[in-house]
Amino acid sequence: MDPVAEIRGFNRFYTEVIGVLGAGLLDTPYSLTEARVLFELGTRGAADAVLIRELLGLDPGYLSRILAKFEAEGLVLRERSAEDGRRQVVRLTDGGLEAYRTLDARSAAEIEAMLGDLTGAERHRLLTSMAAIRETLEPAERREPYVIRAPRPGDLGWVVHRHGALYSEEYGWGMAFEALVARVVADYADHHDPRREAGWIAEIGGEPVGCVFCVRKDDETAQLRLLLVEPHARGMGIGRRLVGECLDFARRAGYPQITLWTRDILAGARRIYQAAGFELVEERANEENGHPVVDQVWTLKLTGDGQAETLTVSS
């Protein structure tokens, strides 16, 4: 699969779906860019021309020509900013508000008609995919903040599904790995002691994007399990936050030490473990779905003052 060709093909398909290639958007006399300017002004009431240009990424001369056209048609008023005479404030006239409301109503009706042809499951898949595209391409500083919460009904199934699907896609691991994850999750659900075990789900916009669990290995040892962060949510500090929640809980629960099992190919997770103070104590060559892997065991001693100290154990 050629990713560039796939994205270009999607762009051509979607612009046809939303009808932006015609002479006028939504059967109006306005181009896509002109409609975007009207939308920004309609939702803001009035706006600095520089702000509109920055929001839409427009050339100053191009925006100036659009605003001059709108002014000639009686859609906008332009005036100097009271705070800075070098800046121009733009607001819609009554005629401009009517044009904006027409565009807004037609856009909503068109989308409602498109969604009306889909089943509930198809609508959910469409909206989730759109959110994933947005979150992946949006700059990190503009991404919606995440929350960390306890697992709710349905989350454990998500944990199994995403481990199976994601590690198959990224590393070629098969159903045996997914079955292992399912057993870990089932054991947690069947034998969960809230005083000694806990789980956390990271969520963005109501959708889970990460998880981790702290489970009892024995009376002296906690085990960090099933750390995962969706690709589109990486780089936001979610993995570090999840590991931090796990370590804080293990200390409060009274475990003297904590351990984890991972694989050397999971470099991002390994960096998080090392930063938290874990030390590699065991490595063993293995195979997963025909792919050679190196299993690793990392451990950390948890001291009473909340500081981390590495624990050396024999293989």
Summary of the structure (lengths in Angstrom):
residues: 315
radius of gyration: 26.6
end to end distance: 43.4
largest distance: 81.6
contacts: 868
relative contact order: 0.07
helix: 50%
strand: 24%
